Amino acid sequence: MENEREKFFRQINLEGDKCVRSHISITHPVWKEYKEKLDWLEGFSSHVSVGIGRSPGRKANDELTDRWGCHWIYPLESLDGQCIGHPIDSWNDLGTYQPPDPDEVHRLGTGETECRTH
């Protein structure tokens, strides 16, 4: 059975079923506005997965530090954040920086081993 790293490289090299899949994310603020009018998107195509955020995600102005040591702020509800800090202050720090293990599977915001909230 392939691990996540092998799966990732197989997918980026377009090896496998020769199908390029896509994903559309509808954020909670958009769903609050249009609600059930968006439901048809979920069955639109077998090649496009659709995620509809029917509950609030990250609150506006949340902050966290990810497993890479980068500090993030999320200025708007349920949207991507902006990196406002990092663990490498100078080129000299690059030699001693320890990145996370690529074989460990983590998704941003899903585990305490990965993120520290502020």
SULWOSUL-V443900 format. One record per pair of residues at least 24 apart in sequence whose ideal C-beta (glycine too) atoms are under 8 Angstrom apart, sorted by the first residue. I is the first residue (numbers start at 1). J is the second residue. If there is no record, write none. Layout:
((I | J) (I | J))
This chain:
((3 | 103) (4 | 103) (4 | 105) (5 | 102) (5 | 103) (19 | 47) (20 | 47) (21 | 47) (21 | 48) (21 | 49) (22 | 47) (22 | 48) (22 | 49) (23 | 48) (23 | 49) (23 | 50) (23 | 51) (24 | 48) (24 | 49) (24 | 50) (24 | 51) (25 | 50) (25 | 51) (25 | 53) (26 | 50) (26 | 51) (26 | 52) (26 | 53) (27 | 53) (27 | 57) (27 | 78) (27 | 79) (28 | 53) (28 | 54) (28 | 55) (28 | 56) (28 | 57) (28 | 77) (28 | 78) (29 | 76) (29 | 77) (29 | 78) (29 | 79) (53 | 78) (58 | 109) (62 | 117) (63 | 117) (63 | 118) (64 | 109) (64 | 115) (64 | 116) (64 | 117) (64 | 118) (65 | 115) (65 | 116) (65 | 118) (66 | 108) (66 | 114) (66 | 115) (67 | 100) (67 | 106) (67 | 113) (67 | 114) (67 | 115) (68 | 99) (68 | 100) (69 | 97) (71 | 118))
